[in-house]
Amino acid sequence: MHFEKSLDLLLVHCQGELGHVLMGGAPEIPGATMLDKMNHINTVDDSLRRFVTFEPRAHVAQSVNLIIAPTRDGADAGFIVLQADRAHPMSGSNCICVVTALLESGRVAMREPETVVRLDTPAGLVVARARCEGGRCLSVSLDNVPSFAELLDHAIDTSWGRITVDIAFGGVYYALVDVGQVGLVIAPDNARALAEAGIELKRLLADQVKVRHPTLSGVDEIAYVMFRDREPDGAIRTCTTLQPGRVDRSPCGTGSSANLATLFARGAVSVGDARTSRSIIGGEFLAEAIGEAEIGGRRAVLPRITGRGYVYGRSQLRVDPGDPFAAGFALSDTWGPQVGLLG
C-alpha cells in the first residue's frame, strides 16, 4: 500500500504503560520553545493530538510521544507527551520510552555501557543516563526537573467526607492521596473504582485548589490524582489516575518525583536517600533524591527516576484527507463515563 503521507511510530512500553513514540511524519509545531509548542497544541491546534490518541487509531490506555527538534542548546531531542485530554509537559514513564526508542532505533547514537541523552521538554531539560548492552537499553535513569510540594495535608470536601491531600509538582502537578481515605486498596481488581475515584477527585480539586507553576507559563492545573500506600517492605505503592478514567500501569515517574518532594518537604527524605515506587501491577521504579534546588522561592528536590522500557513493534499511520474520523472519537463503553470531559 502506498501512503502519500504517514506517521511513523515505534511501539514502546515502560513497566506495562504504553508510551508509543512518534518518530517521523508529524507537521511542524509553531513555537520558540518546547513550552510554546505544547501550549500551541493545547490552545490553538490539537488536531495531531486527537489523530494519534483517539479512536479509531488509538485506545484509552496509551500515550503518544511527539519527537521534534530541540529548541534548547545541547539537547539531543525534544519531546511532548500527547494524551487523550491534552498535551502534557513531562512524564517519567514516557521519557523512559522516548530514550529507549531514540537509542535502540539509532536516532541517537548508543554508546556502551552508558549513553547520556539530553531531552528538551516543556518542563525543562531532562538528562537521562541509559545503561546499554548488546544494542539494548537495560535501564534508564532520568534526572528530572526540580520537584516541590505546594500544599501538605490540605483538606478538601468530598463524597468520602473531608480528606487530606498533598499537592506537589514533579514535572506536572499532582494531588497525592493516601488511598485508605477513599476506602480502597491499590490492587488490580480495584482499577476501575480507583480510576473513577481519581477522576471525581480531580473534578473537585479543580474547584477547590488553584495552582500555577512559578516559572512555566500554562502549567496551571492539577493534571493527575495519584493514590499511594506504604508496602510492608517500605516501598510506596502508587496508582496514578488519568483522564478520561483509567490508571497508569507504571509506577509513574513524575508522580514518584512529586511524592518524593512531599517526603523531602516533611524531612522524611534527605539528599542521598531513595524510595522504591511500585505500580498497581507490580512494576518498579527507583526514586532517588540527588540534590536540592530553589524554584520560584520554593525549596525543591532534584529527583532521579530509574526504570526500563521495551520496544515491541512499529506502526505506520496513514493520513487520509478523506477519512471521516480524522478528528478521532471517544465512546464511554471503553473510555468511561467522563468521556464528555475530553477536549
N, C-alpha and C positions, 0 to 999 in steps of 0.2 A: 504494500500500500504506500502510495506517495503522499507525504504530508507537505503541503505548501508552507505551513507554519506549525511549529510544535514546541513543546516544553519538555526538557529532559530532566528526569528526576532519578536520584538514587534512593532506594527504599532502605531505611535505616531504623533500628530501634535501640533504645537505651533502657536496659533493665525492663523490657516489655512495653515501654512507652514509644509509640511511633513518632518519629521525627524525620519525615521524608525531606530530602534536600533538593531544591530546585537549582540545578547546576547550570542550565542554559536555556535561552529562548525567551526570557522574560523581557518586557518592554523597559525602557529607561524610566526610572522613577525620579521626578524632579526633587531638588533639594541640595543645599550646600553641605549638609552634614547628614549622618545616618538618622539622627533625631528628626531633622527636617523631612527626610524621606518617609519615616514612619508616620509622622503627623500628616503628610500628604495622603498616604494610604487611608488613614483614619478619617480625614476631614474633607478630602477633595475627590479622590477616585479610588474606590475599593474594588473595582472590577476584577483585578488579578486575584486578590484575596478570596473573593467569592468563587471565582472559577476553580481554584485549586483546593478549597476547603469545604465546599458544599457538595451535596449530591448533584448529579449522578457520578461525579469523578472522585468523590471522597466520602468518608463516613465520619461519624462523630468522634471516634477515639483516635484522633491523629492531629498532628500539626504539620505544616509545610514551612521549611526554612528557605527564604529567598536569599541566594548568594549574589552579591553585587560587588562592584569595585569599591575598595575602601575610600573614604574621604579623609582619613586620618593618616598622617605621615607615619611610616614604619609599620603599618598594619598589612597583613598578608591577604586579608579578605574582609568584606563587610557582610553582615547578615541581619535579617529582620525576621522575627517569628510571626508567622501568619496562622491565626486560629479562627474558629468559626465566628467569634464575637467581634474581633478586631485584630490589628497588628499590635504586638507587644514588644517592649524594649529589650527583654532578656529572658532566657530560660536555661537553666543548668543542663537538663537532660537534652534539650535541643542543641545546646552548644557542644555537648559531647558528640552528638550525632553529626554535627557540622564538621568538627575537627576530624572525626573518623572518616567521613566521606571525602574531605579535601585530601587527606593523606593517602588513603587506600585507592583513590582514583588517579593519583598523580598530579592533581591540580596544584597542590603544594608539595614540594619535594620532601620525601621521607628520609630521615637520617636515623640510623640505628646506633645506639639503643634509645636515644631520646630526640624528639623533634619539638622545637618550640614554635607555636603558631600564635600569632597576634591577630585578634579579631576586633574589628571596628563594629560596635553595637550601638543602638540608640541610648543605652545606659552608660556607655563609656568603653574604654579599651579593656578587653579581657585577654589575659595572657594564659595560654594553655600549654601544658607540657605533656606530650604523648609518649608513653613507653612503647617502643616499637621492636618487633622481631619478625623476621621472615616475611616482610611486606604487610604485616598486620599491626593494628593498634591494640595492644593488650590492656591499656588503661589510659585515661585522660584525666589530668589534674588541671582544674580551672582556678586561676587567681581571679576571683570575682571582684566586682566593684564594691566600694565601701558600703557596708550594711549597718543599719542603725534602727534602734527602737524609737518609735514615735509616741506610743502610749503603752503603758503597762497596767494590767488589771483594770481596764476600762469597762464600766458596767453599761450594758445595753438591755433594753426590754425586748423579750421575745416570746414566742408561744410556749417556750420551755420555762418561762419565768425570767427573772433577772439573772443574766450570766455575765461573766467577765471575759474579756478578750484582750490579747496583746496586738497592737498594730505596729508592724515593722516593715522596713524596706530591705529587700535582698536582691535587687535588680528590677523588681516591681513591688508594689505594696501588697502585703498580706494581712489578713486577720487570722491570728493563731488562737485556736480554741481547744482547751482540754476536753476531749471527746466525751468524758463521763457526764458533762453538763447537759448534753442532749440525749442522755440515756442510751448511748450506743457504745459498741466496741469496734475497733478497726479490724475488720475481718472481711474476706471476700463475699460472704453471704450477706453482708450489710452494705454492699457497694451502692445499691440503688437508694437505700434510706439515707446513707451518708451524703450522696450526691444531692438529693432533694433538700436535706437539712442545710447543706452548704450554700445552695442557691438561694434558699429562703433567707439565710443569714446575710448573704451578700446584698440582697434587696433591702433588708432592714438597715444594714450598715450604711448604705448609700444615703439614707435619710437621716441617720444619727451621727455619722462621723465624716468629717471632711479632711482630706489630705492633699498636700501639694508639695512635690519634691522641691528642695531649696534651690537646685541648680538646673533641673531638667524640665524644660517647658513642655507642657502637655501630659506629664506624668502626674496625674491628679485624681486617680481613683484607686480604690481597693480592688485589685484585679482578681484575687482568689481568696477563698477561705480554706485554711489548712487545719484539719483536726490533728491532734497529737496525743500520744500516750507514752508512758515510760515502760519499757520492757524489763523483765527480771534481770537481764544481763547488762542493764544500763543504757541500751540503745533507745533511740527515740523512734517510736512507730508513727509514721506520717500518713496522712490521706488528704491530698490537695483536691479540692473540688473545682470544676471548671464549667463555664457556660457551654452548652445550654443545660447541662445536668449530667455530668459524668465525673469519674475520679481518675486522677493521674495514676498510671500503672507503675511509674518510677517513684523513688523516694523524694523527688523534686529538689533540684539543686538550688534554685532561688529561694524556695520555701525553707530549705535546710539552712541557707545563709541567713534568712530573716529570723529563724528560730535561734540560730547561733547568736545573732545580735541581741535577742531578748535575754539569753543566758549571760552574755557579756555585760549587758546593762545592769543585771541583777548581781553581778560579781560571782556568778556560778561558773564562769569560764574565764580563763586568762589567756594571754598570748602564749602559744605553745600547746594549748590543750586541744583535744579532738573529741568528737562525738560521732557515733555511727547513726545514720538515718536509715530506717528500714521501711519498705513500702508495704502496701496492703497485700501484695503477693509475695513478699519476702526478699525482693531485691534490695541491695545496699549501696549507699554512698558513704564516704568518709568526709566529714566536715571538720576542717581544722581552722583554728584562729591563728593566722600567721603574722598579724600586726594590728595596729590601730591607726586611726586617722581622724580627721575632723572634716565634716562636710556641712556647710551652712550653719555653723555653730553647734552641730550635733556631734557627740562622741560616737565614732563608728568603729566596727571591727572589720578587718580585712580577711574574708573567708577564702579557703581553698577547698574545692569540692572535687573528689576523685570518684570516678565510675568508669563504666565501659559501654561502648556502643558496638553494634553489629550491622554491617551492610549485608542485606539478604536478597537484594534484587535491584532491578532498574525498571523504569517505566517511561513511556513517551506519550504525552497528552497532545492530541490534535486540537488545534484552534480552528474551528469551522465557523465561518460567518453565518452559515445557515442554521446553526444549532439553536433550537427554540429554548434551550435551557442553559445558554451561555452564562447567565447571571447566577445559576445554581438555585437550589431549593432545599428546604429542610422540612421534614414532617415529624409530627410528635410521636409516631409509633417507634421511631428509633432515637430521635433527638430529645424526647421527653416533653413534659408539659410547658417548659419555659421556652419552647421554640419561638414564640412570638417576640421574645426579647432580642433575637438575633438581628443584627443590622444588615 
